[in-house]
Amino acid sequence: MSGELGLFNSYRERIHEPFQAYLGNDGAAGREIDLISFINEQLGLTNAAGKPWTMEDIFCDLGMDPNIVTIGNLVSLSGDVKYLAPELIRQFILMGMVADVSYLDLVAGSENASSLDVTAPWIQYNEAEMQDIAEGETIPESAIEWGFKTVRLSKSGVAIKLTDELVLSVALPVLQYWLQRVGAELQGKVFKKALTTMVNGDQAGGADSAAIIGVASAGTLAFADFTRPWVRARRIGMNWNNMATSENMANTVLALTEFKPTVGGTGPAAVTLDSRNRIIPTSMPHLIGGTELTDNQLMLYDKRAAMIHMTFRGLLVESERIIMRQINGTAASVMDGFLTIDRKARIIIDKSLAFAQNGFPTYMNPLVA
């Protein structure tokens, strides 16, 4: 019912300002959330029936038919509900960012940063093996080294232009699918940033890059080239049960007998690419990137200890009016970055190299001899 929620004269105070404060700004960290989830989960508002708000509730309160409302209808509104249009566009773009495989599949968690420069610890284990100690004997010191590192976060963005004809004639329930595609494009940019950090590390000069090992027979990838690192992972307290590849390497891996159905497709695969905490996983998440890995490489990683996603400013949607062309420009951007946790959590297998000359680095020596 129109006016039921009372948004015309209260939207800015009740919704917009608390929403922006929750999202954060350039001087204060915030949390990523979409508009409807914020209204229901953080504000706890309900409609006249005592149920959580929906997009349709908002449109009906403004006297608009949810099935035919356009962005043109929204931007023509007066009063403080003028803030609603960009927030709804943001809603749809954010839906596109989280709808499919994303950078979140590469990280242990997401944290907020109050500055573009993030300081984090690093730790290096040298001869950290536990020692037997006699009664009354002094506990020996291990060569565990601590320090700190600084990582600079960066901006990723994508812009679109909406003509007046599009804004005025295409219903928002239809347009939302194209706006979600904008979110997918932005997510792809952030995913590339994440996978690049997984490969190269978060420090300049390759000091934190992923280790690269070879295969038993250079030029040929076999299932045994997977079992070798899986076994070593168990000996260093890691569980490399996630995989990332390029598109071409994905086809190479999926052609291995152990990763595809048996002859004739009548039986299950020996390994279905999804994960369990065992030496040879029964399933394994498989992410496909671009040029971050070469066509000869694949990465195995332990998601629990590989990386953290840091956000300085979450999804920001801004609009401008180009009057002479009657175009509305909309830009979506995020300021974020990635911090690696443990270098041992990621390893690259390169089928162009021989393992005999390119084995495990010393920092991946077993915890106990």
Secondary structure by P-SEA (a helix, b strand, c coil): cccccccccccccccaaaaaaaaccccbbbbbbcaaaaacccccccccccccccaaaaaaaaccccccccaaaaaaccccccaaaaaaaaaaaaaaaacccccccccccccccccccccbbbbbbccccbbbbcccccccccccccbbbbbbbbbbbbbbbbcaaaaaccccccaaaaaaaaaaaaaaaaaaaaaaaaacccccccccccbbbbccccccccaaaaaaaaaaaaaacccccbbbbcaaaaaaaaacccccccccccccccccccccccccccbbbbbbbcccccccbbbbbcccccbbbbbcccbbbbbbbbccccbbbbbbbbbccccccccccbbbbbccccccccccccccccccc
